[in-house]
């Protein structure tokens, strides 16, 4: 069965049809073209200077949003192919999944959400859709309206981690994937979808993100001297980690289940008993992350195949099956990194300064009445119908900045 059989004309359609290019070029599939558009986008390049967990300026070794996205893309591609869904779709969704993240990571996201209260709030995933379909300069319709990268329906659906509006997600989640003024393209890309479910390619991207996040943030924390795994021998230390897991990731998690999951990952070959910074130590950590990725993806592949059999799984024809034990193992690793890196007093003070910087920069940009915005956003500001529309443009501007450029803009506008 070919890709054209698995992904029909509707899946390959673009929001606006594009003319056939007159310049000779190698033949590419629509999904290969989508991947190239994301790879060449300015928004992807900016991720190199945006915080993952530790700021990109803190160490040459730690991951930034770009390196994280590349790693997620590799995991997603490796998981997608044996399941039968298009690896280019899963990879493109993974490359794009963090495009909407503002400076200072989730801390910046929370600050912008408060500042954007009068225009529908801020969410990094909704901002990703806005970048892909409006803000990134590539395509325009007949009326001169920017269409962003004008990706195919299947690719945009794969990039939609939370396919619902604010306040309409399951379980009262605060996450959402579209702002109200982007509903036209969202409605188009979700044509044929049933309810709020992610397509399979988005589920692959989502799981790959969790896997990469769990193992690589642990690795960064160990190498950076923030995590001493020997402390996990203490029941008091474990109690604090389990509280972080429940606060941040899995509210209903039970101590015994988390302890069992920790026991399983500590039993993986190469789990470090200590770290000395040598080449051998680095190699051991690298092999551990590789083994953990293989274990996590292998368990999901096996469980999914046990449910659905061997036929290719694409779009809305099935769901990724994540065993409970695998979920617990992943959140334990994420919880260790969160507890020892993101909940320190030093980081708390840094995050307060970052939030203050974003708030002051927002006030300065509002006061400038559009004159301080990038040229690409001044027209949006001038054409906005009301204060809420103008606020959204200011939020677009701040969200586009890297950590370093946010500091520079603040220094220039908030003297």
Order of alpha helices (4+ residues) and beta strands (2+ residues): alpha-alpha-alpha-alpha-alpha-alpha-alpha-alpha-alpha-alpha-alpha-alpha-alpha-alpha-alpha-alpha-alpha-alpha-alpha
